Amino acid sequence: MNIDPIADLLTRLRNAAMAHHDYVTVPFSKVKQEISNVMKAKGFIKDVSVEEEGKFKFLEITLFEGRSLSLKRISTPGQRLYIQSKALKGTRGGLGTVIVSTSQGIMASSEAKKKNLGGELICEIF
């Protein structure tokens, strides 16, 4: 049983990047898929695909060669952190991004700020 599947996703990505793997496979969930799609759109990972093996689904995430990822979980199951749209800021001088879960789905903080949406801060990527 996995208590925090998002932290598990981030840890698997971080470990695979440090070990210079080409891809990483994680158990499928819609939230993980949306987070991965945001990471792909922002250029932190190369590709995301859904693979089926029997009755189980997996996400296969392809990483860029020789690129390190700095991933930090912000909101945890024990301590949720919510923020208003006015307080959303970029991270690391615009080089990184914060992923936010809003009422209109999971998106990058820059996109949430444009749409004037606040929500739960999921993670920071740099």
N, C-alpha and C positions, 0 to 999 in steps of 0.2 A: 504494500500500500504506500502510495506516494502522498505526502501531506501537502507539498507545494509544487505542483507540476510546472509552474512558470520558472521557479528557481532551478528546478531540475533541467529544463530546457536551456537556461542561461549557462548553467554549469557544464552541460554537455558541449555547448558551443565553445565556451571558453577553453575547455580541456582539449577539444579537437583542434582548435586554432593553435594552441601552444605546442601540440604534438605534430603540427604540420600535416594534418590529415586533409584529404581532398573533399570529403563529405562526412556528414554525421547523420545517423538515423535515430529518430526519437518517436515514441508512441504518439499517435494522432489525437489531436483534439482541435476543435474549431478555434479556441483562443490561441493555442500555439501556432496554428496556421495563420491567423490574422497578424500576430506579432511578427512571424517570419516574413509575411508579405510586406509589412511596413519596413522591416530591415532590408528587404530586397529593393524596395522602392527608393530607399535612402542610400543604397550602394554599400551596405555593410556585408552582405552575403551575395553570392552569385545567382543562385537559383533555389527554388523550393518546389518539390513535387510530392504528390501523395502516392504511395505504393501500397498495394494490398498483398498480403501473404496469408492465404486461407481466409479466415473470417476476421483477421486483424488488419488494421490500417496503420501505416507508419508515415511519418514525414521524412523525406530525404532532403537534407539541406546541403547544398554545394557551397563550399567556402572559396574565397579568393586565395591564390597561392602566395605564401609568404606574408600574409597580412595578419596582424594580431588584432584581437577584439578585447576591448575593455567593457565588460558588462556588469552592471550593478543593480540589484533588486532594490527598489525603493519601498513600495508598499508590500507588506507581508501579511499572511493570514492572521497573525496575532496583533498587527498594528497597521490598519488601513490608513492611507494618507490621501486625502482629497484636496484639490486646489481649484480656485476659481480661475476663469479665463484671463482675468486682469493680472493675475500673479504668475502666469505661464511665461517662462523665459527660455532662451536657448541655453545650451550647455557648451562649455569649452570654447567660447568665442565663435560659435556657429559651426564648429567641426563635428560636434556630437549632436545627439538628439535624445529627447525624452519621449517614451511611448506612454500614451494616456488612454485610459478606457473611458469613453464618453457615452452619452445617451444615444449617439448615432454610430457607435462602434469604436473599434480600436484604431487609433491614428497617432501620427507624430504630433508633438506639441505645437509646431509651427502651423500645421493644418488646423488643429483645434483652436488656436488663437485667431486664425482668419475667420473661422466659423463662429467665434465667440462662445466656445463651449469649454466648460471645466470638467473635471472628473477625477478618477483615481489615477495616481502616478504609478505606473507599473514598473518601469525600469529605465535606466540611463545607459546609453550606448555611446562609446567613444572610440 
